[in-house]
Amino acid sequence: MPKVEDVHQDNGAEWYEQAETGKDCYLLTLATYGKCIYWVDGERNIMERGDVLLIPAHTPYYGKSVPTLTHTKTVVGFSVSAEDAGALPLLRHDRPYKRRLGRYESVHERIRILREQWNDRPSYYELMAQSILTELLIDISREFDRGLIQSEKQRHVEHMKRHVERHYREKITKEVLGEVIDRTPNYAASLFKEVTGRTISECVHRQRMKRAVYMLEESRLNAAEIAEFLGYKDVSYFYRMFKKITGDSPSALLKDRRD
């Protein structure tokens, strides 16, 4: 498995980094907010939310913020053996690789957990970090193998994702999203799964749980009221989904709520 050497998050409007001769390890960067720029081996790469950039070892580069704009990104430095590189064609690609991820949410979630493991350093964190990084590289490699997703497909999926983000409290089905992109329900469902790696239902529940976490921490509503607000008629089902997606329980967050 690839060995994680470093994981850190960059942000702000004053960021600058340079490696004139390149680093000894690969760099994997995922942009999660705003915009920044990497110049890699003389090639300009504008990074925005959802973009991933893989810089091979020993490749010169420098990166900088866009004036007046804030950004956030997570950077993972890792080394690989010849055997590792042989298993994934992406790692044999001797040029920088940048693309807009179709499965951004999945990759973002994994890289968030990877950063937490690296920063908190619980038992076996190095092994866990290696395992998560391997999954990340496999996800990105699958998109690399498929090549660029057709722009029309990507546009359809972005429309569907925006609809989910705006209407997550409502019942969202393949029929609803089919109307959003003016395609059949089955096409909408299969395209959504193909590009994002998740079903429509999984995406809706995750969007709801993001809101649930905020409301449990910041509002004065109890769990039952939050469940109803988010569209769950069965509170016990809300509890099960919350635990499944966040790994915690609503009760735990309620205990830590600010007065």
Kinemage of the C-alpha trace (Angstrom):
@kinemage 1
@onewidth
@group {chain A} dominant
@subgroup {mainchain}
@vectorlist {calphas} color= white
{ca met a 1} P 0.000 0.000 0.000
{ca pro a 2} L 1.143 3.597 -0.519
{ca lys a 3} L 2.693 5.162 2.588
{ca val a 4} L 1.277 8.455 3.854
{ca glu a 5} L 4.015 10.983 4.586
{ca asp a 6} L 1.987 14.078 5.426
{ca val a 7} L -1.589 15.374 5.466
{ca his a 8} L -2.457 19.023 5.950
{ca gln a 9} L -5.090 21.591 5.090
{ca asp a 10} L -4.281 24.900 3.421
{ca asn a 11} L -6.579 27.900 3.423
{ca gly a 12} L -6.708 31.664 3.241
{ca ala a 13} L -5.896 34.338 0.703
{ca glu a 14} L -2.126 34.559 1.355
{ca trp a 15} L -1.027 30.993 0.608
{ca tyr a 16} L 2.140 30.350 -1.387
{ca glu a 17} L 4.235 27.198 -1.725
{ca gln a 18} L 7.136 26.298 -3.987
{ca ala a 19} L 9.251 23.228 -4.733
{ca glu a 20} L 11.805 24.129 -7.366
{ca thr a 21} L 13.200 20.622 -7.751
{ca gly a 22} L 10.057 18.778 -6.686
{ca lys a 23} L 9.480 16.697 -3.570
{ca asp a 24} L 10.462 13.097 -2.959
{ca cys a 25} L 6.831 12.051 -2.630
{ca tyr a 26} L 3.648 12.347 -4.651
{ca leu a 27} L 1.260 15.161 -3.754
{ca leu a 28} L -2.502 14.688 -3.950
{ca thr a 29} L -4.502 17.913 -3.604
{ca leu a 30} L -8.291 18.189 -3.326
{ca ala a 31} L -9.810 21.672 -3.554
{ca thr a 32} L -12.872 22.023 -1.314
{ca tyr a 33} L -13.653 25.741 -1.459
{ca gly a 34} L -12.758 28.836 -3.447
{ca lys a 35} L -9.976 28.952 -6.017
{ca cys a 36} L -6.173 28.737 -6.149
{ca ile a 37} L -3.496 28.152 -8.799
{ca tyr a 38} L -0.758 25.551 -9.195
{ca trp a 39} L 2.005 25.860 -11.763
{ca val a 40} L 3.337 22.323 -12.244
{ca asp a 41} L 6.338 21.752 -14.497
{ca gly a 42} L 5.411 24.920 -16.384
{ca glu a 43} L 1.715 24.039 -16.729
{ca arg a 44} L -0.971 26.268 -15.177
{ca asn a 45} L -3.722 24.530 -13.184
{ca ile a 46} L -6.632 26.501 -11.749
{ca met a 47} L -8.058 24.588 -8.783
{ca glu a 48} L -11.693 25.016 -7.744
{ca arg a 49} L -14.044 23.046 -5.506
{ca gly a 50} L -14.214 19.447 -6.707
{ca asp a 51} L -10.876 19.508 -8.547
{ca val a 52} L -8.158 16.990 -7.736
{ca leu a 53} L -4.500 17.364 -8.707
{ca leu a 54} L -1.879 14.615 -8.529
{ca ile a 55} L 1.741 15.794 -8.775
{ca pro a 56} L 4.308 13.030 -9.377
{ca ala a 57} L 7.397 12.846 -7.179
{ca his a 58} L 10.351 15.050 -8.152
{ca thr a 59} L 8.147 17.340 -10.262
{ca pro a 60} L 8.850 21.076 -9.790
{ca tyr a 61} L 5.841 23.206 -8.918
{ca tyr a 62} L 4.599 26.250 -7.081
{ca gly a 63} L 1.155 27.252 -5.920
{ca lys a 64} L -0.449 30.492 -4.865
{ca ser a 65} L -3.749 32.002 -3.842
{ca val a 66} L -5.848 34.043 -6.217
{ca pro a 67} L -5.726 37.676 -4.992
{ca thr a 68} L -8.636 38.603 -2.680
{ca leu a 69} L -10.055 35.044 -2.795
{ca thr a 70} L -10.071 32.581 0.080
{ca his a 71} L -9.718 28.870 -0.586
{ca thr a 72} L -9.423 25.595 1.281
{ca lys a 73} L -7.828 22.370 0.150
{ca thr a 74} L -6.366 19.215 1.640
{ca val a 75} L -2.922 18.045 0.551
{ca val a 76} L -1.676 14.474 1.033
{ca gly a 77} L 1.968 13.611 0.538
{ca phe a 78} L 2.675 9.931 -0.032
{ca ser a 79} L 5.349 7.558 -1.302
{ca val a 80} L 4.852 4.388 -3.336
{ca ser a 81} L 6.896 1.329 -4.126
{ca ala a 82} L 7.460 0.103 -7.669
{ca glu a 83} L 4.880 -2.602 -6.988
{ca asp a 84} L 2.289 -0.030 -5.881
{ca ala a 85} L 2.901 2.061 -8.984
{ca gly a 86} L 2.550 -1.018 -11.163
{ca ala a 87} L -0.872 -1.808 -9.717
{ca leu a 88} L -2.363 1.607 -10.543
{ca pro a 89} L -1.789 3.072 -14.032
{ca leu a 90} L -2.499 6.529 -12.611
{ca leu a 91} L 0.748 6.314 -10.612
{ca arg a 92} L 2.704 5.382 -13.741
{ca his a 93} L 1.429 8.524 -15.419
{ca asp a 94} L 4.545 10.711 -15.388
{ca arg a 95} L 2.646 13.954 -15.949
{ca pro a 96} L 0.555 15.970 -13.452
{ca tyr a 97} L -3.040 14.786 -13.478
{ca lys a 98} L -5.914 17.203 -12.807
{ca arg a 99} L -9.625 16.749 -13.243
{ca arg a 100} L -13.021 17.691 -11.875
{ca leu a 101} L -14.180 14.689 -9.895
{ca gly a 102} L -17.506 13.070 -10.611
{ca arg a 103} L -17.347 11.336 -7.223
{ca tyr a 104} L -16.314 14.426 -5.306
{ca glu a 105} L -18.479 13.771 -2.228
{ca ser a 106} L -17.063 10.265 -1.787
{ca val a 107} L -13.456 11.433 -2.192
{ca his a 108} L -14.053 14.452 0.048
{ca glu a 109} L -15.455 12.258 2.815
{ca arg a 110} L -12.513 9.861 2.654
{ca ile a 111} L -9.926 12.628 2.642
{ca arg a 112} L -11.644 14.264 5.626
{ca ile a 113} L -11.405 11.018 7.608
{ca leu a 114} L -7.792 10.597 6.495
{ca arg a 115} L -6.943 14.079 7.783
{ca glu a 116} L -8.642 13.355 11.117
{ca gln a 117} L -6.713 10.102 11.530
{ca trp a 118} L -3.429 11.835 10.734
{ca asn a 119} L -4.075 14.765 13.077
{ca asp a 120} L -5.581 12.831 16.016
{ca arg a 121} L -3.243 9.819 15.706
{ca pro a 122} L -5.367 7.128 17.397
{ca ser a 123} L -4.152 3.533 17.618
{ca tyr a 124} L -3.131 2.112 14.233
{ca tyr a 125} L -3.621 5.498 12.558
{ca glu a 126} L -0.785 4.900 10.094
{ca leu a 127} L -2.326 1.651 8.876
{ca met a 128} L -5.748 3.293 8.686
{ca ala a 129} L -4.279 6.231 6.755
{ca gln a 130} L -2.665 3.849 4.260
{ca ser a 131} L -5.953 2.015 3.795
{ca ile a 132} L -7.962 5.206 3.237
{ca leu a 133} L -5.367 6.587 0.820
{ca thr a 134} L -5.460 3.339 -1.166
{ca glu a 135} L -9.253 3.669 -1.496
{ca leu a 136} L -8.847 7.304 -2.578
{ca leu a 137} L -6.328 6.398 -5.278
{ca ile a 138} L -8.541 3.573 -6.525
{ca asp a 139} L -11.535 5.951 -6.793
{ca ile a 140} L -9.493 8.520 -8.704
{ca ser a 141} L -7.885 5.808 -10.856
{ca arg a 142} L -11.294 4.531 -11.929
{ca glu a 143} L -12.143 7.994 -13.220
{ca phe a 144} L -8.703 8.182 -14.844
{ca asp a 145} L -9.320 4.854 -16.615
{ca arg a 146} L -12.734 5.969 -17.865
{ca gly a 147} L -11.333 9.204 -19.221
{ca leu a 148} L -13.211 12.469 -19.129
{ca ile a 149} L -16.901 12.210 -18.437
{ca gln a 150} L -18.913 13.686 -21.266
{ca ser a 151} L -19.602 17.339 -20.517
{ca glu a 152} L -23.344 16.865 -21.063
{ca lys a 153} L -23.453 14.064 -18.513
{ca gln a 154} L -21.521 16.146 -15.993
{ca arg a 155} L -23.864 19.063 -16.549
{ca his a 156} L -26.927 16.864 -15.957
{ca val a 157} L -25.474 15.516 -12.718
{ca glu a 158} L -24.589 19.007 -11.468
{ca his a 159} L -28.207 20.064 -12.078
{ca met a 160} L -29.464 17.060 -10.123
{ca lys a 161} L -27.027 17.656 -7.260
{ca arg a 162} L -28.061 21.301 -7.004
{ca his a 163} L -31.709 20.239 -6.857
{ca val a 164} L -30.885 17.859 -3.991
{ca glu a 165} L -28.980 20.598 -2.130
{ca arg a 166} L -31.940 22.977 -2.418
{ca his a 167} L -34.818 20.547 -1.836
{ca tyr a 168} L -33.327 17.887 0.475
{ca arg a 169} L -36.229 18.251 2.937
{ca glu a 170} L -38.652 17.088 0.256
{ca lys a 171} L -39.153 13.618 -1.188
{ca ile a 172} L -36.674 13.328 -4.063
{ca thr a 173} L -37.022 10.376 -6.412
{ca lys a 174} L -35.642 9.353 -9.771
{ca glu a 175} L -38.878 10.645 -11.291
{ca val a 176} L -38.256 14.084 -9.777
{ca leu a 177} L -34.662 14.249 -10.993
{ca gly a 178} L -35.659 12.883 -14.379
{ca glu a 179} L -37.880 15.945 -14.783
{ca val a 180} L -35.033 18.207 -13.620
{ca ile a 181} L -32.820 17.105 -16.540
{ca asp a 182} L -35.675 16.257 -18.933
{ca arg a 183} L -34.706 12.583 -19.131
{ca thr a 184} L -36.325 9.293 -18.110
{ca pro a 185} L -36.306 8.390 -14.394
{ca asn a 186} L -34.147 5.297 -14.955
{ca tyr a 187} L -31.599 7.291 -16.958
{ca ala a 188} L -31.434 9.952 -14.237
{ca ala a 189} L -30.888 7.323 -11.521
{ca ser a 190} L -28.229 5.360 -13.409
{ca leu a 191} L -26.372 8.521 -14.484
{ca phe a 192} L -26.403 9.876 -10.923
{ca lys a 193} L -24.928 6.618 -9.609
{ca glu a 194} L -22.370 6.378 -12.422
{ca val a 195} L -20.940 9.835 -11.869
{ca thr a 196} L -21.270 10.341 -8.099
{ca gly a 197} L -20.832 6.774 -6.911
{ca arg a 198} L -23.931 7.112 -4.728
{ca thr a 199} L -27.632 6.546 -5.210
{ca ile a 200} L -30.081 9.448 -5.173
{ca ser a 201} L -31.364 8.297 -1.785
{ca glu a 202} L -27.865 8.147 -0.288
{ca cys a 203} L -27.146 11.673 -1.479
{ca val a 204} L -30.402 13.015 -0.026
{ca his a 205} L -29.752 11.412 3.369
{ca arg a 206} L -26.201 12.792 3.483
{ca gln a 207} L -27.406 16.284 2.658
{ca arg a 208} L -30.001 16.023 5.414
{ca met a 209} L -27.409 14.832 7.931
{ca lys a 210} L -25.119 17.765 7.180
{ca arg a 211} L -27.994 20.028 8.159
{ca ala a 212} L -28.870 17.832 11.135
{ca val a 213} L -25.361 18.179 12.594
{ca tyr a 214} L -25.566 21.961 12.371
{ca met a 215} L -29.032 22.089 13.924
{ca leu a 216} L -28.119 19.707 16.750
{ca glu a 217} L -25.141 21.884 17.633
{ca glu a 218} L -26.544 25.364 17.045
{ca ser a 219} L -30.355 25.368 17.279
{ca arg a 220} L -32.641 24.898 20.279
{ca leu a 221} L -34.718 22.168 18.634
{ca asn a 222} L -34.737 18.638 19.996
{ca ala a 223} L -33.978 15.552 17.897
{ca ala a 224} L -37.634 14.820 17.119
{ca glu a 225} L -38.236 18.378 15.920
{ca ile a 226} L -35.117 18.299 13.754
{ca ala a 227} L -36.131 14.943 12.282
{ca glu a 228} L -39.548 16.328 11.337
{ca phe a 229} L -37.987 19.487 9.870
{ca leu a 230} L -35.706 17.364 7.673
{ca gly a 231} L -38.569 15.235 6.364
{ca tyr a 232} L -38.356 12.156 8.598
{ca lys a 233} L -41.693 10.993 9.980
{ca asp a 234} L -40.070 8.208 12.010
{ca val a 235} L -37.632 9.539 14.633
{ca ser a 236} L -36.032 6.127 15.156
{ca tyr a 237} L -35.256 5.963 11.429
{ca phe a 238} L -33.660 9.420 11.673
{ca tyr a 239} L -31.485 8.141 14.542
{ca arg a 240} L -30.410 5.089 12.509
{ca met a 241} L -29.512 7.138 9.440
{ca phe a 242} L -27.647 9.705 11.531
{ca lys a 243} L -25.570 6.981 13.196
{ca lys a 244} L -24.904 5.248 9.872
{ca ile a 245} L -23.704 8.389 8.105
{ca thr a 246} L -21.941 10.335 10.868
{ca gly a 247} L -20.829 7.476 13.103
{ca asp a 248} L -22.304 9.290 16.113
{ca ser a 249} L -25.730 9.667 17.678
{ca pro a 250} L -27.911 12.787 17.850
{ca ser a 251} L -27.953 12.440 21.639
{ca ala a 252} L -24.172 12.837 21.821
{ca leu a 253} L -24.322 16.143 19.954
{ca leu a 254} L -27.232 17.362 22.053
{ca lys a 255} L -25.155 16.836 25.211
{ca asp a 256} L -22.435 19.094 23.827
{ca arg a 257} L -24.850 21.774 22.609
{ca arg a 258} L -24.041 25.329 23.600
{ca asp a 259} L -26.374 26.882 26.134
